[in-house]
């Protein structure tokens, strides 16, 4: 008897193949826009029927694996080259983020878990992988590895390749966001004294005084600065993006990356008009004069970028080179090696030490949420409160400071 009714998703059929085996075929419906089916093989009709019923139950509960042959390495390669690259082309993912994912996959995930079948991956495999990396990598690096794998399996689940995201079921990596090192107030004063005459001194002072991000300071244009009204508008960032190679595989200018000014800030909260103190106005006036002299010295080589802080020929400063210059300045001041981002942390620590509430510090740093500030700087706020309590105890009762 012939049935003309089309099978619906989750229904199947059992039939004998030409090689004598029995095949149970389960209709999976549409997966990623295409009609899919899964075949199960057995030696007898009864065994095939049992496998079919089990598969139907698994499909209904979301526990059915659709491709048992795909390895983790194969999926990760496809994920980077196709899924993520498409998002870059659509503007949904930054080039630099793609590069970061690609490096994590190539250096850690594929060597660590690439040989496993994607369908056989378990939470215990992820836990073991993280444990194997713990001795040689920081907690933040481990977090990035786990997060990258979680995103890759999230897409695999979305496309119907796996029934669940086993990374989401694994043990999370605990990372403390607390600042471990910053420039203290006394050190900041020593640094400011040593920066007199430094070509980039005004840039460092501006980052420290206003708590700017490195990219914000480097993208600052003279059109954003109003010295008469004593204010500066923060709304852009300098970013490094990847160049697209030409048809013959060469990169324009011989570099695989280039610097651009991004009009959109890191977050909506990043856009702000900030007031300038007398000292900052004076430093910026001097910077304008310095730049005029450099323009004359450069002559035809000068590139009129319109930026406040530039190279001696007017081009945008390279963020990596700036970091090295700042480290050298700190060493000359006797502070040892420091990174530029510590200036932003130092701005927060100095404000907290002056008694400014964390919620006000959060607004000053233009964090997306108060929770970010609390996670990073709560320990500094606690230190300030302890110092205040010790001072009160010593004043009232002559108590020794508590530890």
C-alpha positions, 0 to 999 in steps of 0.5 A: 500500500502506497502512502502519499502523505509527506513525512513531518519532522521527527517521523521516519521510515525503515527499509532494507538496503541492497547490501542486505542491511536495514536502514532507518531514516529520520526526517530532520526537517529544515536545517540551515535552510535545507531539508535534512535526514539522518540514516541509522543502520542495523542488521535486522528490521527490529534493531533499526526500528528501535534505533529509529524510536530512540532517535525520534525521542532524542530529536524531540528532546534536543539531544540528537547529534546531527553529524557524528563524523565532524571533528572539533578542528574541522568545525573550528576551521569552518567557523573562522573561515566562513561563519566569522568571516561573513560577519566581518564582511557584514560589519557585525565583527571587527577585523581585529576580533577575527584575528584574535579568535583565529589566533586562539583557535590556531594556537590553543583550541585546535592543538588541545581538542581538535582531534575530538569528534564534535559530537563526542565532546563533553564538559569534562573535556573542556575542564581538562583542557583548561586545567592543562593550560593553567600552569602556563597561562593567566586566568584571563588567557584561559577565560579567552580560550573558553569563551572562544570555544563557547562561541564556536559551539554556540554557532554549531548548536545554532546550525544544528550540528550539536544538541547542546553547548558543552562549554556552557556546562563546563566550569567557568574560569574565575578572573579577578578584574581588580587592578593589580598595579597602578601609579600612586599619587606620589609616583604620578607627581614624580612622573609629571616633574620628569615629563617637563620638556618631553615631546609627548608629556602633554598627552600623558598628562591629559590621559591621567587628568581626564582618565582617557582611553589610549585610543581616545587620546590619540584620536583627539583632533584640534576641532574637538578642543575649545581652549577658550571655553576650556573643554574637550569633546571625546567621541572618536578612537584611533584603531588598528584594522586589517588591510585587505590583500590585493589579488596577487596576495600583497598588502598595500604599503607592505603592512597587514594592518593600518590605523584608522579614526573610528567615529563611533566610540567604544560605548554610547557612554564614551561620548562626552564633553569634558572640562579642562583645568587651567593646567591642561589648557596651558599644556594644550596651548604649548602643544599647539605651538610645538606642532606649528614648529614641527610643521615648519621643520617637516616642510613638504613631508608634513601630513595634515591629519588635524590631530592634537598629538602626532608624529614629527611629520603630522601622522597619527601616533602608533599605539604600540610605539606610544606604549614603548615611549611611555614605558621609557618615560616611566623608567627615566622617572625611576618608576620602572616599566609601566604600561599606558593603560595604568594612567587610566587606572591611576586616575581612578585610584587618585580620585578614590583616594581623595574620597570621591564615591565609586559611582562618581568615579564610574561617571568620570571614567565613562564606564558602561555600568557602575558594576564595571567600576565596582568590580575593578576598583572596590578594593581601592575603595575599601582601602580608603575606608580602612585608612579613614577608620584607622585615622579616626581610631588613632585620633579618638583613642590612640589606637594602632592602625588595623591591618 
